[in-house]
Amino acid sequence: MVDKVREIAASAVLLSIAGYAVWPWGGGPWRQVMLRVYEPLNGDLEVAVLLLAVSAAIGFGIVMGSRIRLSDLATGGVLAYVFWMAVLFLAVSLHEPLLPIITYGLMLVGALFGGVIATVVGNRTGVDPTTKSS
């Protein structure tokens, strides 16, 4: 049970860091860098596809590179999503309140999709990232 709680907490922290790195909600230099990355894209669909692809790669990497199970990734991701949405709405004045809900929700879906792919790949190749080696 302790391992499960640790995996959920680790996935919540990892996805929180990844979410802020990919789509920073505050000001500052990192936000300016990320805005330059998204600037050449023509429209919301291309930004959404980029966010899905990057977050899927992150979810794939988390599941394949650690012992975090897909169910724990999903639980930690939902907990992180709810926590940060509450923080954003209570502590930060947003000029577009739906943008973080959609953006971070899309990123969570992408990370879980990447985790599903990692689980399928691990099952097919016989590499189970959740087994503990001694």
GUNU-245177 format. One record per atom (N, C-alpha, C, O): x negated, y, z. Coordinates in steps of 0.02 Angstrom, whole numbers, padded with zeros to 5 digits, always signed. Layout:
% residues N
XYZ;...
This chain:
% residues 134
-00041-00060+00000;+00000+00000+00000;-00043+00063+00000;-00026+00113-00032;-00099+00060+00036;-00144+00118+00038;-00173+00132-00031;-00180+00190-00051;-00188+00078-00068;-00215+00087-00136;-00163+00120-00182;-00180+00163-00223;-00100+00100-00174;-00047+00129-00215;-00040+00204-00201;-00035+00244-00248;-00040+00224-00139;-00035+00295-00121;-00096+00332-00147;-00090+00388-00173;-00154+00302-00141;-00216+00333-00166;-00213+00342-00243;-00234+00394-00268;-00188+00292-00278;-00182+00297-00351;-00131+00350-00372;-00142+00386-00420;-00076+00354-00336;-00026+00405-00351;-00055+00475-00338;-00046+00520-00379;-00089+00483-00282;-00119+00548-00266;-00173+00566-00317;-00178+00623-00339;-00214+00517-00336;-00267+00530-00385;-00237+00550-00452;-00262+00596-00485;-00184+00515-00473;-00154+00533-00538;-00121+00601-00534;-00123+00638-00584;-00091+00619-00478;-00062+00686-00471;-00115+00740-00476;-00105+00790-00509;-00171+00729-00443;-00226+00778-00446;-00256+00782-00516;-00266+00836-00542;-00269+00724-00546;-00299+00724-00613;-00253+00757-00665;-00276+00796-00706;-00189+00741-00662;-00142+00771-00709;-00132+00845-00696;-00119+00884-00742;-00136+00866-00633;-00132+00938-00617;-00191+00976-00647;-00182+01029-00677;-00250+00949-00638;-00310+00980-00666;-00306+00982-00742;-00320+01033-00773;-00287+00926-00771;-00282+00922-00844;-00229+00970-00870;-00240+01003-00922;-00173+00975-00836;-00120+01021-00857;-00142+01093-00856;-00128+01131-00902;-00178+01112-00803;-00203+01181-00800;-00257+01193-00852;-00261+01247-00881;-00299+01143-00864;-00352+01152-00914;-00325+01159-00984;-00350+01199-01024;-00273+01121-01000;-00245+01123-01067;-00198+01182-01077;-00197+01211-01131;-00161+01201-01026;-00114+01257-01031;-00115+01298-00967;-00071+01290-00925;-00165+01342-00959;-00170+01382-00897;-00114+01433-00893;-00100+01469-00941;-00082+01438-00835;-00025+01483-00827;-00046+01550-00799;-00007+01598-00803;-00104+01557-00772;-00126+01620-00743;-00165+01661-00795;-00174+01639-00852;-00188+01717-00774;-00231+01758-00817;-00302+01734-00812;-00316+01680-00786;-00347+01774-00835;-00418+01758-00828;-00449+01734-00892;-00416+01726-00943;-00514+01722-00889;-00551+01704-00949;-00531+01637-00979;-00531+01630-01040;-00514+01587-00937;-00496+01522-00966;-00432+01527-01006;-00425+01494-01058;-00385+01568-00983;-00323+01578-01021;-00338+01610-01089;-00308+01590-01139;-00384+01657-01091;-00403+01690-01154;-00435+01639-01202;-00422+01641-01262;-00477+01595-01175;-00507+01543-01217;-00454+01498-01247;-00455+01484-01306;-00407+01475-01205;-00356+01430-01230;-00308+01465-01278;-00283+01433-01324;-00295+01528-01269;-00253+01564-01316;-00287+01568-01385;-00253+01564-01436;-00353+01575-01385;-00389+01574-01449;-00386+01506-01483;-00387+01502-01544;-00383+01453-01443;-00377+01386-01472;-00309+01378-01506;-00305+01350-01560;-00256+01403-01473;-00189+01395-01500;-00171+01446-01554;-00123+01436-01591;-00209+01500-01559;-00193+01555-01605;-00188+01534-01679;-00141+01556-01712;-00234+01493-01705;-00229+01476-01777;-00170+01431-01795;-00155+01423-01854;-00138+01403-01746;-00082+01357-01761;-00022+01397-01784;-00007+01451-01759;+00013+01369-01832;+00071+01403-01862;+00136+01377-01834;+00170+01336-01865;+00154+01400-01775;+00219+01384-01749;+00218+01337-01690;+00166+01308-01672;+00277+01330-01660;+00284+01291-01599;+00274+01216-01611;+00249+01182-01566;+00292+01191-01669;+00285+01120-01682;+00211+01099-01680;+00194+01047-01652;+00168+01138-01710;+00097+01122-01711;+00067+01125-01641;+00025+01084-01623;+00088+01174-01602;+00064+01179-01533;+00089+01118-01493;+00051+01089-01454;+00152+01098-01503;+00179+01040-01468;+00142+00977-01487;+00127+00935-01444;+00127+00968-01551;+00090+00909-01573;+00020+00908-01543;-00004+00856-01522;-00013+00966-01542;-00079+00970-01511;-00076+00953-01437;-00117+00915-01412;-00027+00981-01401;-00019+00966-01330;-00006+00892-01318;-00034+00862-01273;+00037+00862-01360;+00051+00791-01353;-00012+00749-01366;-00025+00702-01329;-00049+00766-01417;-00109+00728-01434;-00162+00733-01379;-00191+00682-01359;-00174+00793-01356;-00225+00802-01303;-00203+00768-01239;-00244+00735-01206;-00141+00777-01219;-00118+00746-01157;-00114+00670-01164;-00124+00634-01114;-00099+00644-01223;-00100+00571-01233;-00171+00545-01226;-00181+00491-01196;-00220+00581-01252;-00289+00561-01243;-00309+00562-01170;-00347+00518-01147;-00285+00611-01133;-00299+00615-01061;-00267+00556-01024;-00300+00524-00983;-00205+00541-01038;-00171+00484-01006;-00205+00419-01024;-00212+00375-00981;-00225+00411-01087;-00261+00351-01109;-00326+00344-01069;-00343+00290-01045;-00363+00399-01064;-00427+00398-01028;-00419+00383-00954;-00460+00347-00925;-00367+00410-00924;-00355+00398-00852;-00341+00324-00839;-00370+00294-00794;-00297+00295-00880;-00279+00225-00869;-00336+00178-00887;-00350+00130-00850;-00370+00190-00942;-00425+00146-00962;-00488+00156-00920;-00526+00109-00909;-00500+00217-00896;-00561+00231-00860;-00556+00225-00785;-00605+00237-00750;-00499+00207-00760;-00490+00201-00688;-00447+00140-00674;-00429+00102-00719;-00432+00131-00612;-00390+00075-00591;-00317+00097-00580;-00279+00061-00548;-00300+00154-00606;-00232+00181-00596;-00184+00145-00643;-00194+00143-00703;-00132+00117-00614;-00080+00082-00653;-00034+00134-00685;-00030+00192-00663;-00001+00113-00738;+00044+00157-00774;+00100+00182-00728;+00118+00241-00731;+00127+00139-00687;+00182+00160-00642;+00157+00213-00592;+00194+00259-00576;+00095+00205-00568;+00068+00255-00521;+00052+00320-00557;+00059+00374-00528;+00030+00316-00620;+00019+00376-00660;+00085+00413-00669;+00087+00475-00663;+00138+00377-00683;+00203+00408-00693;+00228+00440-00628;+00253+00496-00628;+00221+00405-00572;+00244+00432-00508;+00204+00494-00489;+00232+00545-00469;+00139+00490-00495;+00096+00548-00480;+00109+00606-00526;+00108+00663-00505;+00121+00591-00590;+00135+00643-00638;+00200+00680-00623;+00203+00741-00628;+00252+00642-00606;+00316+00674-00589;+00309+00715-00525;+00337+00770-00521;+00274+00689-00475;+00264+00727-00414;+00225+00792-00427;+00242+00845-00401;+00173+00787-00468;+00134+00847-00485;+00177+00897-00524;+00174+00957-00511;+00217+00872-00570;+00261+00915-00610;+00310+00953-00565;+00317+01014-00570;+00344+00917-00521;+00392+00949-00476;+00358+00999-00430;+00383+01054-00420;+00300+00980-00402;+00264+01025-00358;+00244+01089-00393;+00257+01144-00368;+00213+01084-00452;+00189+01143-00486;+00245+01185-00516;+00238+01246-00522;+00300+01155-00534;+00357+01195-00557;+00385+01235-00499;+00403+01294-00508;+00388+01205-00440;+00411+01243-00381;+00363+01300-00365;+00385+01355-00349;+00298+01287-00368;+00249+01340-00355;+00256+01396-00406;+00257+01455-00388;+00262+01379-00470;+00267+01430-00521;+00330+01473-00513;+00327+01534-00521;+00385+01441-00496;+00447+01479-00491;+00452+01519-00426;+00486+01571-00423;+00419+01495-00373;+00423+01531-00309;+00368+01583-00300;+00379+01633-00266;+00310+01571-00330;+00252+01615-00315;+00230+01658-00374;+00195+01707-00364;+00251+01641-00434;+00228+01677-00493;+00288+01705-00529;+00338+01669-00539;+00285+01767-00549;+00340+01795-00589;+00327+01778-00662;+00277+01799-00692;+00373+01741-00690;+00366+01718-00759;+00412+01758-00805;+00470+01769-00788;+00385+01780-00862;+00428+01816-00908;+00468+01769-00952;+00519+01789-00980;+00446+01706-00959;+00484+01655-00994;+00489+01593-00950;+00445+01550-00953;+00540+01587-00909;+00544+01533-00860;+00549+01463-00891;+00528+01414-00859;+00576+01457-00951;+00581+01390-00981;+00516+01365-01011;+00507+01305-01020;+00470+01410-01027;+00408+01389-01059;+00368+01339-01018;+00348+01288-01045;+00355+01351-00953;+00318+01301-00916;+00355+01235-00907;+00324+01181-00906;+00421+01238-00901;+00460+01176-00894;+00450+01133-00956;+00437+01073-00951;+00457+01163-01014;+00451+01126-01077;+00379+01105-01089;+00365+01048-01106;+00332+01151-01079;+00262+01137-01095;+00234+01082-01051;+00205+01033-01076;+00241+01090-00985;+00213+01039-00940;+00252+00974-00943;+00224+00920-00931;+00317+00977-00958;+00355+00916-00968;+00331+00878-01030;+00325+00817-01029;+00317+00915-01083;+00290+00886-01144;+00222+00854-01130;+00206+00801-01156;+00181+00888-01090;+00115+00861-01073;+00122+00798-01031;+00082+00751-01040;+00170+00795-00986;+00180+00735-00946;+00202+00677-00991;+00178+00621-00982;+00247+00690-01037;+00268+00638-01084;+00209+00613-01125;+00201+00553-01136;+00167+00659-01148;+00108+00639-01187;+00060+00597-01145;+00034+00547-01170;+00048+00617-01083;+00002+00578-01040;+00030+00509-01027;-00008+00460-01026;+00095+00503-01016;+00125+00438-01006;+00122+00396-01069;+00113+00335-01066;+00131+00427-01126;+00125+00391-01189;+00055+00364-01198;+00045+00307-01219;+00005+00405-01182;-00064+00382-01185;-00077+00326-01136;-00114+00279-01152;-00046+00329-01077;-00052+00275-01029;-00020+00211-01054;-00047+00156-01042;+00036+00216-01088;+00068+00157-01118;+00022+00126-01170;+00013+00065-01172;-00007+00168-01213;-00053+00142-01264;-00112+00107-01231;-00133+00053-01253;-00140+00137-01178;-00197+00106-01143;-00177+00040-01112;-00216-00008-01113;-00117+00036-01085;-00093-00027-01056;-00085-00081-01109;-00105-00138-01098;-00057-00063-01166;-00048-00111-01220;-00116-00133-01247;-00127-00193-01258;-00161-00086-01258;-00228-00103-01282;-00263-00148-01232;-00295-00197-01251;-00258-00131-01168;-00289-00172-01116;-00261-00242-01114;-00298-00290-01103;-00196-00249-01124;-00165-00315-01124;-00185-00356-01185;-00195-00417-01179;-00191-00324-01242;-00209-00361-01303;-00282-00382-01305;-00298-00435-01330;-00325-00340-01278;-00396-00357-01278;-00417-00397-01218;-00475-00419-01213;-00371-00406-01172;-00388-00443-01112;-00423-00401-01059;-00445-00427-01008;-00429-00337-01071;-00460-00291-01023;-00404-00260-00983;-00365-00220-01009;-00400-00278-00921;-00349-00250-00877;-00382-00197-00832;-00419-00215-00786;-00369-00133-00845;-00402-00081-00806;-00380-00079-00733;-00410-00045-00692;-00326-00116-00717;-00302-00113-00648;-00332-00168-00605;-00322-00167-00544;-00367-00216-00634;-00397-00269-00593;-00460-00241-00560;-00498-00203-00589;-00470-00263-00500;-00527-00239-00462;-00584-00290-00468;-00576-00349-00452;-00641-00265-00491;-00698-00310-00496;-00737-00308-00431;-00739-00257-00397;-00767-00365-00414;-00803-00368-00351;-00875-00351-00358;-00912-00351-00309;
